[in-house]
Amino acid sequence: LQNVRIDPSSISFQMWKEIPVPFYLSVHFFEVLNPKQVLQGKKPVVSQRGPYVYREYRYKTNITFHDNDTVSYLEYRHLFFQPDLSNGTEDEYIVVPNVLMMGAAVMIEKLPEFLKLIVSGALASLKQQAFMNRTVGEILWGYEDPLIDTLNMLVPGLIPFKGKFGLFMDFNNSNSGLFTVNTGMKDISQVHMVDSWNGMKKVKYWRSSQCNMINGTAGEMWPPFMPPTSLEFYSPDACRSMTLVYEQSGKFQGVPTYRFVAPKTLFANGTDYPPNEGFCPCLQSGIQNVSSCRLNAPMFISHPHFYNADPSLVDAVEGLHPNKDQHGLFLDVHPMTGIPMNCSIKLQLNLYIKEVSGILQTGNIKPVVLPLLWFAESGSIEGSVLKQFYNNLVLIPSLLDYMQYIFLGLSVPLIISAAVFMAMSK
């Protein structure tokens, strides 16, 4: 128990402070092969590109212990492109929806027609189109676009940022918010459980108190002696808490593990799964509307290739092939300590596109949830860390377990001999 508390003297503290295992971010893009036809109302045809792989380094700063058995910290992520592990380079061009333009078009759909015509004229003068051909690096990490300043001028407050725009601009060289978690010093069953995030006990993105709750841990470790039922964690990237369910027991490099996976209800809509009503307004099951925490842009998250989603989402886009092995997420956790041994968390980012009256650039696009990219954050304990983990938390406890039976076996003859000796003495 002492070794899994958040305490500078514990074995797991250094692992918690600066994750020593190699973590990788793998990004797959969906290139649109028929953009002109989509503008005419045809079904989008996509082709998966990648992966583009990044080595991910995580470390905690501003670690502050508090008197109420909690500790607060900021965790930073630094990403470095790995050409040898990637299928392509950051300089490759890919045709994808113009997220900024198409997102803004849907966002201003209910504004007066004259204002939309002004915006449409501005888009034409800036030569903005519904689809763009940009490099992987630009799409992920940002590119300068005069459209940003124009939208800020025409519709103040529509996009509360300036300068560059990129889908993963906040992913690199940044922190995931101020976490305050339980240290387990007084109650080991609460270790790693989130007390607050950015000073909040609940978030304010969703429409129900249940959906706004910050449950579980920060997604790195869990309390020891886990039952084979479920685990929870709060994901700042998804703006919500997630619950994974037990699937099966197994072993990773000789270490016993419980595997936890996403239930089919994770991204279900409120009709199919009433507790998720607070995440609505919803479309089909299998995609979650995250516009409320993504600047009100029409963004949705899902499993890759709409795995575990309504079949109509897959049918609406040609080129998707969902399957569990490639697109299902999982966590393999050592139940005695609550430490993950092997994991792969996968999410897909989608944009809702449609024809918007008054915005000529949207053509005759039929309403569709179009996948932009999917990514996996994966890692596993290996090398010297795995050896230390195995020796301290598997091998030695097993030896001690065997030793008690050996001693018990040796003690039985001694007890019998002593009893016989005492009987003969009488």
C-alpha angles and dihedrals in degrees: 000000000000090000096058099045119103094254128128089236095055124100093235097048097088090046089052093046097049115010105232097194122091111260123192135195112208118191126196120190128206107222115204107230098187109038094152092053092048089057087056092054099266125140113272116249114205136186123201115239128193148334098235103191129206129187107231124211119191128188137161127236136178089039105183125177117211133204093244095069094266136114128203127206147156117235118206129201125208120187128200123187115243110206094182092057096041132087096220139358136269089249094064117113121234130184110230136151115286091250095190095049099038092043092050091048092058091043093057096040093113096047120106115289094240091058091049090051090053090051090047090053091049090050090052093050090051090048091238116169134188091250128039136199108219138147124268090246093052095048093049105035103026146273132212114253127178087213089077094062092041093054091046088054098044099037108022113208095017093112112019097205139077138207117019130022125207134152094234100031091122093046101073129063090359140102129244095232135279109306122194112192138173116266096207092228092129101021116025091191088069099049113135092006110140115249095180143341119218086348093303127121088196134020122236101218100098140060100241135054090232094055091047093055119116102222134176127000134319089269099259105090138357136209116284126259094041118195117228093251118085144316132213136207138170116240117199088192091059093034091228147071118267131205120208122193132222114262108169147331121252146139134263114201089335095312116120113242143180115221117219123191138178115275118230088249094062095097098015117135124247093262095057094036114021096199087066093059088099090065092059156133079105138186122191122343116271098047127079124210108232097171091115091065097032102065090277090289114150094256127149132187126211143148113290115282087007091286110184090013135120108291090232089071091058093044092053093062124048116221102043121125112175120195135159100238095056102029108029118099123224144177123206107201131184098235097206094058103019091233117141113237099183132005145165118188111191129188135168126216116215135184124212108223131181144147110285116199112239093023103095094187091069090066114184097323111164115226108271139153100235119197113232102181143326128218139193127206105202137173143148136194111255145149120022092349091057091047092051091046093049094047097046101036105027114019101040095044089048091051091049089049091052092044093058090057091047091051090045089051092050093045095057096067090044092052091048091048091050091049091050092047092051091048092051091047090058 
